[in-house]
Amino acid sequence: MSEKITVGILKERDKSENRVSLVPRDVNLLIKMGLSVELENGAGEKAGFLNKDYENVGTKVSKKLSDKINIITSVNAFSSQGNSYVKNSLVISTTNLRNDNKIIEICKKNNLSVIAMEFVPRIARAQKLDALSSQASITGYKAGLIVANSLNKYIPLMMTAAGTLLPANVLVLGAGVAGLQAIATVKRLGADVTGYDIRLAAGEEIRSLGAKFISNEILQDSETDGDYAKEQSKKNQKSQLEFLKEYIIKADAVISTASIPGRPAPKLIEKKTIQLMKPGSVIVDVSAPLGGNCECTKLGEMVIINNIKIFGPSNLPSEMPYDASIVYSKNIFNLIELLLQDKKMEMNLHDEIIDAMLVIEKGKKRIRV
Ligand code: NAD
C-alpha cells in the first residue's frame, strides 16, 4: 500500500508574522481526503489556533517537521529570518522570489519544488485560491482603520449641539482589491471618499461603492490583457503627479495602494505636495513593501513631516491574524485539492493554474521572474 501524502504546517520564522498557513477546520478536510498532517509546535498560536485544536482533528504536533513530509505549507517559507527545509518536498507559500535570489539557492540545495501563492493567475477559476486578493482585502480594511485612528478629526459628518463637523475627505489611490476595500471601509465610517486609478475599468467599481471617481484623461488604455495596470511613461508619470496634486492637498487622508506586478510601486505623492497638505493629515502607503507610492514613506515606520503622518506598514494582514489565516488557509486548501485531484503527487502542468504557480520544480526555476 502506498504511503499517505503528508502535509507539514511550518511555524513562521519571521517574528513579525502572526498568521498560520492552515487552520484546524481545513486540516480536518485534508485528513478526510486521506492525507496526514503534521504541525510544527505552536505554529498556530499567534493566530489564535492552539496545538490542541489541531490535535482534536487528528494532527500530529512535532517539535520539528519530520522528513516524511511531502508538502510544506507556510505564509512566508523563505523568510530572511531563516528556516529549516524538508529535502525533496513541495513548498506552498508566498515568496519574494522576484527580489530574493537566495531562494533559488535554497531550493537547489534541498531539491525543493515551490508553488508561489503570489503567482496566482487572475482568472475566475483561480479566485478560490487567490491569496493575493484574500490578504489585500484585509490590507485595505486595516488601512482604513489606521486613517480613522490617527486623524485628528471625526470621519463622519457630525451634527451636534456644539456645531456641525464636516466629514473627513479621504482619497484612495489605486483601486484594486486593497483600494476598493479601503474605500468601502472609510465609506462605511462616513467619509467623503474619492478614488483614483489609471485603469478606467476601476471607475465603475469605485462609483459602485458610493465614492467619486477621478481620472486623468491623458492616461487612456492603461490596462494589460491580464487586467493589470501598465507601467506609465515618464511623461505620463509627470502628468499624473500634477493631476493628483490638487486632490492630495485637499484630502484629510490619503490611502495609497497603487502597484504594478513585478515592478516598483509608482510614485504618486511627492515630498513637495506633502508640504502643501493640511497639518494633521494622514497618508497610509500600503505599497510601502514595493517601494511606496509616496516619496517620504519608510517601510515599517511612521514618519511625521509638518505634522502630517505618513505610515508605511509592512504587513497589515499579520495584524489581523485570525481571519487572515482563515482565508489564507482556505486558499491553500483549495490549491492542495486541485493539486491532488488524482490523489497523486504529480504536477498537472496542463492546468494553467498549476503551470503559472509552480515556479520551481525539483530545485530548478521554471518561470522567468
Ligand atoms: P494591484 O495590487 O496589482 O494594483 C493595485 C491597483 O493599483 C490596481 O487597480 C492598478 O490599476 C493600480 N495602479 C497601478 N499603477 C497605478 C498608477 N500609476 N496610478 C494609479 N493606480 C495605479 O491590483 P490587484 O488588487 O492585484 O488587482 C489587479 C487586477 O486584477 C484588477 O483588475 C482586479 O480587478 C483583477 N483581479 C482579478 C481577479 C480574478 O479574476 N481572479 C482577482 C483579483 C483581482
Residues whose N, C-alpha, C, O or C-beta is under 5 A from the ligand:
A	BS01	NAD	P121 R122 I123 A124 Q127 S133 G174 A175 G176 V177 A178 Y196 D197 I198 R199 G226 D227 Y228 A229 K230 T257 A258 S259 I260 P261 P266
